[in-house]
Amino acid sequence: MLSFRQAAIAGCLVAAWMTLVPASAVAQSAFTGVVRDTSGAVLPGVTIEASSDVLIEKTRSVITDENGGYRLVDLRPGTYAITFSLEGFSTVRREGVELPSDFTMTINTELRVGALEETLTVTGAAPTVDVQST
């Protein structure tokens, strides 16, 4: 059993520890949402990248699930740039997104079909025509 003095010291240590823990380590935020095309159909396989100077790794990314949904978790509060990309679609980039502390921000996005490019290369020599015989 703790004496009154030991309990008081333990209480002070707990209070000191709680004030020294950085707020960013406790208050984590997240981005969530659904990515669709212009017809309203969900888009699985879209890469979402959130970049910010507040992240140690500078960029964090996820890929949308079969329902077009995504969730970027354990983000520090700060200003983010979010990029949505999928082959065959135009890339969407949102800059200056302010993410507050201990908050889940929903960002739904619509991707448009991009310009499909195809390169066709034809090589060959001109046919030889014999003009001497028929």
C-alpha positions in Angstrom: 0.0 0.0 0.0 1.3 3.4 -0.9 1.7 6.1 1.7 0.2 9.5 1.2 3.6 10.9 0.3 4.3 8.2 -2.3 0.8 8.7 -3.8 1.4 12.4 -4.1 4.7 11.9 -5.8 3.2 9.4 -8.2 0.4 11.8 -9.0 2.9 14.6 -9.7 4.9 12.4 -12.0 1.8 11.4 -14.0 0.8 15.1 -14.3 4.3 16.1 -15.4 4.4 13.3 -18.0 1.0 14.3 -19.5 2.1 17.9 -19.9 5.4 16.9 -21.6 3.8 14.6 -24.2 3.6 16.5 -27.5 0.1 17.2 -28.6 0.8 15.9 -32.2 1.7 12.5 -30.8 -1.8 12.2 -29.3 -4.0 14.1 -31.7 -3.8 12.3 -35.0 -6.0 13.2 -38.0 -7.1 11.4 -41.2 -8.3 11.9 -44.8 -11.1 9.7 -46.1 -13.5 9.6 -49.0 -14.7 8.0 -52.2 -13.3 8.4 -55.8 -15.7 8.2 -58.7 -15.6 8.9 -62.4 -17.9 11.4 -64.2 -20.7 8.9 -64.5 -20.8 8.3 -60.8 -19.2 4.8 -60.9 -16.6 4.1 -58.1 -13.0 3.8 -59.1 -10.9 1.1 -57.4 -7.1 1.2 -57.8 -6.8 5.0 -57.6 -3.5 6.1 -55.9 -4.0 8.9 -53.4 -0.9 10.7 -52.2 -0.9 13.2 -49.3 2.3 15.2 -49.0 3.3 17.7 -46.4 6.3 19.1 -44.6 4.8 18.0 -41.3 5.2 14.3 -42.2 8.5 12.7 -41.5 8.4 10.7 -44.7 7.0 13.8 -46.6 4.5 11.7 -48.6 2.0 9.0 -47.6 -0.1 7.1 -50.1 -2.9 4.6 -50.2 -4.9 2.9 -53.0 -8.7 2.9 -53.2 -10.5 -0.3 -52.4 -13.1 -2.1 -54.5 -15.8 0.4 -53.4 -13.6 3.4 -54.5 -13.0 4.3 -50.8 -9.8 5.3 -49.2 -8.5 6.2 -45.7 -5.2 7.9 -44.9 -4.7 7.7 -41.2 -2.3 8.8 -38.5 -1.6 12.2 -40.1 -0.2 15.1 -38.2 -2.1 18.4 -38.3 -0.9 20.8 -41.0 -1.2 21.8 -44.6 -1.3 19.0 -47.3 -1.3 18.6 -51.0 -3.4 15.6 -52.1 -3.0 13.9 -55.5 -5.5 11.4 -57.0 -4.2 9.4 -60.0 -5.2 6.5 -62.1 -3.9 5.4 -65.5 -6.3 6.6 -68.3 -7.7 9.4 -66.1 -6.7 13.0 -65.6 -4.8 13.5 -62.3 -6.5 15.7 -59.7 -4.3 17.7 -57.3 -5.7 19.7 -54.3 -3.2 22.0 -52.6 -3.4 23.9 -49.4 -5.7 21.5 -47.6 -5.6 22.5 -43.9 -6.0 19.4 -41.7 -6.8 20.3 -38.1 -5.7 18.3 -35.1 -7.7 15.2 -34.1 -10.1 15.4 -37.1 -11.2 13.1 -40.0 -11.7 15.2 -43.2 -13.8 13.7 -46.0 -12.6 14.5 -49.5 -14.6 12.9 -52.3 -13.2 13.3 -55.7 -14.3 12.8 -59.3 -11.8 11.8 -62.0 -12.3 12.6 -65.7 -11.2 10.3 -68.5 -7.9 11.5 -69.7 -6.5 11.8 -73.2 -5.8 8.3 -74.4 -2.6 8.3 -76.5 -1.6 5.7 -79.0 1.5 5.8 -81.1 1.6 3.9 -84.3 4.9 3.5 -86.1 5.1 2.1 -89.6 8.4 1.1 -91.1 9.2 -0.5 -94.4 10.9 0.0 -97.7 9.2 1.1 -100.9 8.2 -1.9 -103.1 10.5 -2.6 -106.0 8.7 -2.2 -109.4 10.2 -4.0 -112.4 9.5 -1.7 -115.4 11.4 -3.9 -117.9 9.1 -6.9 -117.9 5.3 -7.3 -117.6 
